[in-house]
Amino acid sequence: SNVTFEITMNTKNVDKQDFIQNVLLSERGDEYDEYREEYNQMLLSQMSLGRNNLLRETYLTVSLQADSVENAITSFAQLDSQIKTGFNRISKSDIEPMSLEERLEILHDIYNLGQEGDFSRKITITDKKGKEHIYKSFDLKALSKMGITTKDIIGPMQLKFNNDHFQIDNNYGQVLFLKGYPAFSNTDFLTSISDISCNMLLSLHYDPVPPEKGVKMLRNQMVNINANVIEAQKKATKAGYSTSLISPDLIDAQNQASDMMQDVVGRNQKLFRLSIVITHFAPDMETLLKNQKTILSVGEQYLCRFRVMTGLQEQGFNTSLPLAQNQVEIKRTLTSETAALFMPFSSIELRHRNGRYYGLNTVSKNMIFYNRTAGANANGMILGVPGSGKSFAAKRE
């Protein structure tokens, strides 16, 4: 119960320089360059369609309480092992903790929209003796010598927070929170939100409730609800109408509290406090308001009510960052079973560096870049109806 975690879905701009370097075919000065150029134009055209110029990354951030940094490092080492085992059991995939430079690059790209990729540039300079030297735009030792911190190199030129939106350099942002959702929910809910074509941070904060505290909290809740039911029944009897006509919302709350107590005590489920915050960005206010309406509309389709975080834009923006720091007190208590509905893993994205283009993901509509030599088996098979391009695909391979 001393460990909290955050799942962040970051929909961001594709670094075009990185895209060109790792995906597009380079010219070789032979008779096939015109076909390489045509192929590259096709990829650039696909990237500009819909949301294909956006890349969605999902982060898991874990936070814990410890007496010292040394104890925290020991606890994180144990957590790493547990998390790796869990992910491997679910998806047969390996995960590794991100490095300092990788974490800073994520924050840099969030704070500096339109300058993605500038944080970790590298250049090679050849000296007079013909020896090559590689210089990086980020060097922790150099920062210390210059007397600046990592915040100085990832921060924007300005952050201006208003009542219902904020400005970050020349871009605008707005924070919304999930105010209410039904007792049941569709697992595609978060995926539909994240599929909206705009820069967005969708963050879910899970705060586990200690078992003994959770049971005590549920019992107190049941006592209060039962007292309200009894009071309503007394008023009904005194007024001369049937006790079955008391507020359906009150009866529903009583049933939900009873079911939750049964889940925790009888089915050994845990309780979590969940907060869902969305920060979306746009180049101007008109586009920002348009994105806001789209998010609200998609939420209504699933009976989920999003609201603008009025007066708390700064706290909401900080909460949406992948730092596992929840600065808003807008939480709802859920059991393990219900909280699991909000896990935003609906499709596997294939975006290998130096991978070949294999079409669009039918679920997310993102471009598929796959390097067959990176898998366990590099063999392939091409299937398709006549005229679908099997021969061209084979020649391209």
Buried (B, 14 or more C-beta within 10 A) or exposed (E): BEBBBBBBBBBBBBBEEEBEEBBBBEEEEEEEEEEBEEBBEEBBEBBEEEBBBBBBBBBBBBBBEEEEEEEBEEBBEEBBEEBBEEBEEEEEEEEEEBEEBEBBBBBBBBBBBEBBBBBBEEEEEEEEEEEEEEEEEBEEEEBEEEEEEBEEBBBBEEBEBEEBBBBBBEBBBBBBBBBEBEEEBBEEBBBBBBBBBBBBBBBBBBBBBEBEEBBEBBEEBBEEBEEBBEEBBEEBEEEEEEEEEBEEEBBEBBEEBBEBBEBBBEEEBBBBBBBBBBBBBBEEEEBBBEBBEBBBEBBEEBBBBBEBBEEBBBBBBBBBBBBBBBBBEBBBBBBBEBBEBBBBEBEEBBBBEEBBBBEBBEEBBBBBBBEBEEEEEEEEEEEEEEEEEEEEBEEEE
